[in-house]
Amino acid sequence: MKQNHHILLVEDDPFLRNLLGTQLTEHGYHVTSAENGMQALESIEAKRVDVVITDIFMPDLDGIELIQRLRKNHPGTLIFALSGGTPRTSSKDYLTFAKCFGANEVFSKPVEMADLISKLELHCRRGPENAT
């Protein structure tokens, strides 16, 4: 079942992008990566994805703006948001915004992989129409 689910992983940190991508692939998901929101939008226009996992703080187009555009142009896409926050604010503040703008799930960094996989499996079983 997982083999059919395509994830677009949007993360500007190359180490974390590679780590998460490898772990998701090992769990049977097909993963495409993007370094920022602009690349993500180009990628999602080129091929269908089931889930977008996006960081919040990225250059060119941040995760909040990406979530807003995805909700407008690709409303059925599942969206998971990740954030480590900033030195002045906790990740919870930004993840609350992400949830308000349409993220189906939010995760603080460092991401607990078992929790991420569990939520992916749950949402992928339900399908996008029951994702919220």
PyMOL commands that set and color helices and strands:
alter all, ss='L'
color gray80, all
select helices_A, chain A and resi 2-4+14-26+37-46+63-73+91-100+113-126+128-130
alter helices_A, ss='H'
color red, helices_A
select strands_A, chain A and resi 6-10+30-34+51-55+78-83+105-108
alter strands_A, ss='S'
color yellow, strands_A
deselect
rebuild
show_as cartoon
